Amino acid sequence: MFRRGGRRTEKKAPGERLVTLIRKPGCHLCDDAQVVIEKVCGDLGVPWEYKDITQDEELHREYWEQIPVVLVDGAQHTFWRVNEERLRKALTQ
């Protein structure tokens, strides 16, 4: 266990993590984000998924102005551009 922001949390194994890419069709930034996610998650053995913002009204309301959005274990990690080193660090700490 380790402390993060004053809370005790258990470090998760890579296979227990989940990265979610919220994207829309025809979005070049989304395509770029997916390339980074595929690389990092592939290297680390972390599962990932994508959700189409045009198919989910709640996601559309919440994230429309920020896509692509990356969630790590359901919490927002970043939006617009995905930094490979930052994502890798988030998934290994």
Beta strands, then each sheet from edge to edge (+ up, - down):
strand 1: 2-4
strand 2: 7-9
strand 3: 19-23
strand 4: 48-52
strand 5: 69-72
strand 6: 75-79
sheet 1: 1+ 2-
sheet 2: 4+ 3+ 5- 6+
end
